[in-house]
Amino acid sequence: MIVRYVAAGVVIAALAAVTVLFARRLPRYSRFRWWANVLVPAMQVVIMAFMLASYIVSSAPTFLYAIAVGAGAVCVAADLVLLRALRAGEEKEIAEEHERVLREQVEVQVEHLARLEADAGQAREAQRLITDQLREAERLLDEAGSDGEAGAAAVTEAARALVPRMHLCEHPVVDALLEAKLRLCEERGVRVDCVACVPRDLGVSNVDVCALFSNVLDNALAGCERVEPPEERFVKLRANVTGGYLLLEASNSCAADGASTGERTWKGAAPGAEADPFREHGWGTVILKTIADRHDGMYESEKRGGVFRTTVALKVGA
């Protein structure tokens, strides 16, 4: 009888330990899927405890009790394999999101290089125009009888060529990325209010900066897609450096499907994502949390009614 008690205790303890591992190793899953996965070993604990206790009380044959204990051991081994597979799948999805961000950064860098080349060409053309206009102004002013009006007009034309192209911010990668994302918002009929004061030198890698702005704006666009009527779709973004931190604040319209919450979280789906509790969305939010932790910062998200707000802060270099 003592052997049966010991065997039952070992099996139940092992299953309970596996349940704790599930709870601790899968924190980045959506809440529904997290509970679904944790309930697998948890129910095994309950069922196995009830079965073994019944066999002990009823003095079941030894071979039946041995089968039950063996089944419990198999459950422990199978749960560990399942946990490893879930973790591998999670890391694969996050790695794919990292790869997507890196591809996007390469595209942004290529676009930025093309813009630099175009700006250089425009600068050479502007220089030529300014030279021609100033020479024309000099000729007109030197002509006898000129009242100076024609010369002044030529000087005005030369000054117009000095007007630089507008940039969204000083940071070249962020500037190119914002231009691409805001163009996408415009194509989808989303109103945009963007003010970004991001200096050229942040002390943060271009990969992290690109991932930060890309994921925040991608989540905002995803949230807007389910908003009806389309006229109510909007994205508002503010970014600046204050107190040694890069502060990014974004808000966007989203479907008001359910009660308003003030919960601060980084788990779960992107705002407005498809309502499938077993399908993971918004792995970009996991990347945002990882980036914030890596730079001694913070990440918060909040949904109230039809507005989803995101705040990210990263500590930047001196």
C-alpha positions in Angstrom: 0.0 0.0 0.0 2.9 2.4 0.8 4.3 1.7 -2.6 1.0 2.7 -4.2 0.9 6.0 -2.2 4.5 6.8 -3.2 3.9 6.0 -6.9 0.7 8.1 -6.9 2.6 11.0 -5.3 5.4 10.9 -7.8 3.1 10.8 -10.8 0.8 13.6 -9.5 3.9 15.7 -8.5 5.4 15.3 -12.0 2.2 16.2 -13.8 1.8 19.3 -11.5 5.4 20.3 -12.3 4.6 20.0 -16.0 1.5 22.2 -15.5 3.7 24.9 -13.9 6.1 24.7 -16.8 3.3 25.2 -19.3 2.1 28.3 -17.3 5.6 29.8 -17.0 7.0 29.0 -20.5 4.0 30.2 -22.6 3.5 33.8 -21.3 3.4 35.4 -24.8 0.4 33.5 -26.1 -3.1 35.1 -26.2 -5.0 34.6 -23.0 -7.5 32.1 -24.4 -4.8 30.0 -26.1 -2.7 30.1 -22.9 -5.5 28.7 -20.8 -6.3 26.0 -23.5 -2.7 24.8 -23.4 -2.4 24.9 -19.6 -5.6 23.0 -19.1 -4.2 20.0 -20.9 -1.7 19.0 -18.1 -4.0 20.5 -15.4 -6.8 18.2 -16.3 -4.4 15.3 -16.4 -3.5 16.0 -12.8 -7.1 16.0 -11.8 -8.0 12.8 -13.8 -4.9 10.9 -12.7 -5.4 11.9 -9.0 -9.0 10.7 -9.1 -8.1 7.5 -10.8 -5.2 6.6 -8.5 -7.1 7.5 -5.4 -10.0 5.3 -6.6 -7.7 2.3 -7.2 -6.1 2.7 -3.8 -9.5 2.9 -2.0 -11.0 0.0 -4.0 -7.8 -2.1 -3.7 -7.7 -2.6 -7.4 -5.4 -5.3 -8.8 -1.8 -4.5 -9.0 -1.6 -4.7 -12.8 -4.4 -2.1 -13.2 -2.7 0.2 -10.8 0.6 -0.3 -12.7 -1.1 0.5 -16.0 -2.5 3.8 -14.4 0.9 4.8 -13.1 2.5 4.0 -16.5 -0.1 6.1 -18.3 0.7 9.0 -15.9 4.4 8.7 -16.8 3.5 8.6 -20.5 1.4 11.8 -20.0 4.4 13.5 -18.4 6.7 12.6 -21.3 4.1 13.6 -23.9 3.4 16.9 -22.2 7.1 17.8 -22.2 7.3 17.0 -25.9 4.2 19.1 -26.5 5.7 22.0 -24.5 8.9 21.9 -26.5 6.9 21.9 -29.8 4.8 24.9 -28.7 7.9 26.8 -27.7 9.5 26.0 -31.0 6.4 27.1 -32.9 6.3 30.4 -30.9 10.0 31.1 -31.6 9.5 30.3 -35.3 6.7 32.8 -35.6 8.7 35.5 -33.7 11.7 34.8 -36.0 9.5 35.2 -39.0 8.3 38.6 -37.7 11.9 39.6 -37.1 12.7 38.5 -40.7 9.8 40.6 -42.0 11.1 43.7 -40.1 14.6 43.2 -41.5 13.3 42.8 -45.0 11.3 46.0 -44.5 14.4 47.8 -43.2 16.4 46.8 -46.2 13.6 48.1 -48.5 13.6 51.3 -46.5 17.3 51.7 -46.8 17.2 51.1 -50.5 14.4 53.7 -50.8 16.4 56.1 -48.7 19.4 55.7 -50.9 17.3 56.3 -54.0 15.9 59.4 -52.4 19.4 60.6 -51.6 20.4 60.1 -55.2 17.3 61.9 -56.4 18.0 64.7 -53.9 21.5 65.0 -55.2 20.2 65.2 -58.8 17.6 67.8 -57.8 20.4 69.8 -56.0 22.5 69.8 -59.1 19.5 70.9 -61.2 18.7 73.6 -58.7 22.2 74.9 -58.7 22.1 75.1 -62.5 18.8 77.0 -62.4 20.0 79.4 -59.7 23.1 80.1 -61.7 21.1 80.8 -64.8 18.6 83.0 -63.0 21.3 85.0 -61.3 23.1 85.6 -64.5 19.8 86.7 -66.1 19.2 89.0 -63.2 22.7 90.5 -63.5 22.1 91.0 -67.2 18.8 92.8 -66.7 20.1 95.0 -63.9 23.0 96.0 -66.1 20.8 97.0 -69.0 20.3 100.6 -69.5 16.9 101.8 -68.6 15.9 98.8 -66.6 13.7 99.6 -63.6 14.9 96.6 -61.8 11.5 94.8 -61.8 12.6 92.1 -64.3 15.8 91.6 -62.3 13.9 91.2 -59.1 11.6 88.6 -60.7 14.7 86.6 -61.8 16.1 86.7 -58.3 12.7 85.5 -56.9 12.7 82.5 -59.3 16.2 81.7 -58.1 15.1 81.8 -54.5 12.3 79.4 -55.2 14.8 76.8 -56.3 16.4 77.0 -52.8 13.3 75.6 -51.1 14.3 72.1 -49.8 12.1 69.0 -49.9 10.2 68.5 -46.6 11.3 65.7 -44.3 9.2 64.1 -41.6 12.1 63.9 -39.2 15.9 64.1 -39.1 16.5 60.3 -38.7 16.9 59.0 -42.3 15.5 55.5 -41.6 12.5 56.7 -39.7 11.9 59.4 -42.3 11.9 56.9 -45.1 9.8 54.4 -43.1 7.2 57.0 -42.1 6.9 58.3 -45.6 6.2 54.7 -46.9 3.7 53.9 -44.1 1.8 57.2 -44.3 1.5 56.7 -48.0 0.0 53.3 -47.3 -2.5 55.0 -44.9 -3.4 57.4 -47.6 -4.0 54.6 -50.1 -6.3 52.9 -47.6 -8.3 56.1 -46.8 -7.0 56.4 -43.2 -6.6 59.9 -41.9 -3.1 60.6 -40.5 -1.8 63.1 -37.9 1.9 62.5 -37.6 4.5 64.7 -35.8 7.9 63.0 -35.4 10.9 64.8 -33.9 13.5 62.0 -34.1 17.1 63.1 -34.2 19.6 61.6 -36.6 21.8 60.1 -33.8 19.8 58.1 -31.3 22.2 55.5 -30.0 19.7 52.8 -30.9 20.3 50.4 -33.8 18.4 51.0 -37.1 17.0 47.5 -36.8 15.3 48.3 -33.5 14.1 51.8 -34.6 12.7 50.3 -37.8 11.0 47.5 -35.9 9.5 50.0 -33.4 7.9 52.3 -35.9 7.0 49.6 -38.3 5.1 47.4 -35.8 3.3 50.3 -34.2 2.0 51.6 -37.5 1.2 48.1 -38.8 -0.9 47.4 -35.7 -2.6 50.7 -36.1 -3.5 50.0 -39.7 -4.8 46.5 -38.7 -7.0 48.2 -36.1 -8.4 50.6 -38.7 -9.4 48.0 -41.2 -12.5 46.9 -39.2 -13.8 50.4 -38.5 -17.0 51.4 -40.2 -17.7 53.8 -41.7 -14.3 54.3 -43.4 -14.5 58.1 -42.6 -13.9 57.3 -39.0 -10.5 55.6 -39.6 -7.6 57.5 -38.2 -4.0 57.1 -37.0 -2.3 59.6 -34.8 1.4 59.4 -34.0 3.7 61.5 -31.9 7.5 60.8 -31.4 10.1 62.8 -29.7 13.1 62.5 -27.4 12.6 63.7 -23.9 14.5 63.0 -20.6 16.9 60.6 -22.3 14.1 58.5 -23.8 12.6 58.1 -27.2 8.9 58.4 -26.6 6.5 57.0 -29.2 2.8 57.5 -28.7 0.2 56.3 -31.2 -3.6 56.0 -31.2 -5.9 54.6 -33.9 -9.5 53.9 -34.4 -10.6 50.3 -33.8 -13.8 48.2 -33.7 -15.5 48.7 -30.3 -16.3 45.1 -29.9 -16.8 44.6 -26.2 -16.4 46.6 -23.0 -13.8 49.2 -22.7 -10.7 48.2 -20.8 -7.8 50.0 -19.3 -5.7 46.9 -19.1 -2.1 47.4 -19.9 -0.8 44.4 -21.7 1.6 43.2 -24.4 0.0 39.8 -24.9 -2.6 38.8 -27.5 -3.8 40.1 -30.8 -3.2 43.3 -32.6 -6.0 45.7 -32.3 -8.8 44.9 -34.6 -7.3 41.6 -35.7 -9.5 38.7 -36.7 -11.4 37.3 -33.7 -9.9 33.8 -33.7 -8.8 32.9 -30.2 -6.5 30.0 -31.3 -4.7 32.0 -34.0 -1.9 34.2 -32.9 -1.8 37.8 -34.0 0.4 40.7 -33.2 3.7 38.9 -32.7 5.0 42.4 -33.4 3.8 43.4 -29.9 6.1 40.7 -28.5 9.0 42.3 -30.4 8.0 45.8 -29.1 8.1 44.5 -25.5 11.5 42.8 -26.2 12.9 46.0 -27.7 11.6 48.1 -24.8 13.2 45.7 -22.3 16.5 45.7 -24.2 16.7 49.5 -24.0 15.5 49.9 -20.4 12.2 51.2 -21.5 8.5 50.3 -21.4 5.6 49.2 -23.6 1.9 49.8 -22.8 -1.3 49.4 -24.8 -4.8 50.4 -23.9 -8.2 50.1 -25.6 -11.1 52.3 -24.6 -14.2 52.2 -26.7 -13.2 52.7 -30.3 -9.6 53.9 -29.7 -6.5 51.8 -29.2 -3.5 53.6 -27.7 0.1 52.4 -27.7 3.0 53.9 -25.8 6.6 52.8 -26.1 9.7 54.4 -24.5 13.3 53.5 -25.2 16.4 54.8 -23.4 18.6 56.4 -26.0 22.3 57.1 -26.1 23.8 60.4 -24.8 
